[in-house]
Amino acid sequence: MKLTSREQEIVDILSQDPLASQEDLATRFGISRSSVAVHISNLMKKGVILGKGYVFNKKVSAVVVGETLLRINIVNNHDCHIDTEYSGFAMEVSQSLVKLGMVTKLLTVLGADELGDQILSKLKNQEVDVNNVIRAEHYRTPRKVYIDNVLCYSENIADEKVNSDIESREWLMQNCDWLLIDGQFQKIVANKSIFRDENSPVICTCNYWDADLPEYLQHYHLLVLGVADFRQLDHLQQAGTEMIQRGVQNCLMTDGNSMIMWFSKDGSQDFTLPPNQSFHCKNDLNMFLAGLVYGLSAGYPMRQAIRIATATASRNEI
């Protein structure tokens, strides 16, 4: 989030003297009151000031951007079994980060319906910051139906609506230390100017690698890739090295079963997964990312952060 020199001066003064009037600011800077009003308006648009009472939007540890939904699971055996759960990258990751102790803001789009109310209430009770959850009028909260773990039916909010709502909160994505992005929004966010800002947050995402990797993933700072296995080890090592060469700061690959490969500018390292901490490298990759971000944000070296990530993904206590 870029501020002009004048905007930064105004922020510095208001931080020390929040009762300063626009007339006071105009006198101090030798400019007109209308000019001060324009600067204040711009600071509000950028999300630095939340209201006319000069309430500042403090920088938070993490912002999670992604989908939240109702998942309906149908087990189609002799005795048909139906389960429902609140799910989605955004909900699961934000819950995990808060549980681990990180201050976390959630950016997601819910329908203007009772289901959205229920999800919002649960998140509030778990102390997830939901002030930036967007309610889409005339839409229901997304629902997905799985039969024997295969997605069969999906009810979603229109893509153009979700994309425009997410883009309207770009200032929020700039104003954090760690930004975690759902696969659904990877391409949108990759085109944002925050990747070219030297003061940008660490921008993180995960992806299950079952086809060609999208080129926009090379823009992310922290990238976690799930793989089926490590039988094509040379190919995976080459791909990981290329990701680092293209600008990714840390790239990790795992099958959730045997090991984790870590690539950085210093080379690559392998970590063996403990037998009691295996996880589904497709379904639980988001939880691995959450644990990894927590570990790194707490100042742990990568080896320890990986241990925290595997414990989080395997749903074991850290």
C-alpha positions, 0 to 999 in steps of 0.5 A: 500500500503506497502512501504519498509523502503528504499522506504519510505525514498526516498519518504520523500526526494523527497517530500522535494526535487523533483529535487534530482537526482538518483546520489544524492539519491545514495550518501545520502543513500550510495548505488549504482545508479542502486539500486536507479533506482530499488527503483524508478521503484518499487515506480512507479509500486506501483503508488506512483510516476506517472512519471520520473519527480517524480510527486507524486500520492496524496492520494484522499478522495474516489475511486469508482470501478464499472460499467458504461453503457448506460441504455435503458428503454422501457415503453411498454404501448399503446404509446411505450416510449424509454429513454436512460441514462448514468448509472451504480454504478460507474458513479452515485456514483462518480457523487454524491460524487463530487456533495457533495464535495468529491475528487473522482477518478473513476475506470471503464472500457469503450469500445473504442467507441464513447459512451465511449468518450461521457461518459468520456466527461460528467464525466470530465465536472462534475469534476470527476477524470477520469485518471484511467478510462480504455478503452478496445480495441475491445469492445463496452461500455456496454449497457443494455435494460430494458422493463418495468424496467425488464432487458431483454438484456445486452451487456458487456465487457468480465468478464475476461477482466474487472477483469484483468483491475480492478486488474491492478489498485490495487495500486489505491484502496489502496491509498484512504480514502474511497473505494466504490465497485460495486456489480459486483466486491465485490468478486474480491476485497474481496480477496485483501490484502488491507483488511488485511492492517492496513492502508487500506481505509474504504472499502464500498459496498451495496447489495440488500438482496433477497437471501443468503448473500455471505460470502465475504460481511463479509470482508467489513468495511461498508455494506449497505443492502437493504431489501424488508421489516422488517416483519422478524425483528428477522431474520434481527437483528440476521443477522446484529449482525452476520455480526458485529461479523464476522468483519464488522464495520458498517452494515445498513439495510433499506427497503427505506420506513419505517426505517433503522437499524444500527449495530455496535460493540456497538449494534443496533439502529433504525432510522425512515425514514421521509415520504418525503425521501423514496427511492427505496431500490434496485435501489437507494441503491448506492446513499444511500451509497454515501451519507452515505460515504460523511457524515461519511467522513465529520466527522458527527455522524452516525445519521446525516450521515444517514440523508444525505444518505436518502436525497441523495437516495431520490434525495432531496437536503441536 
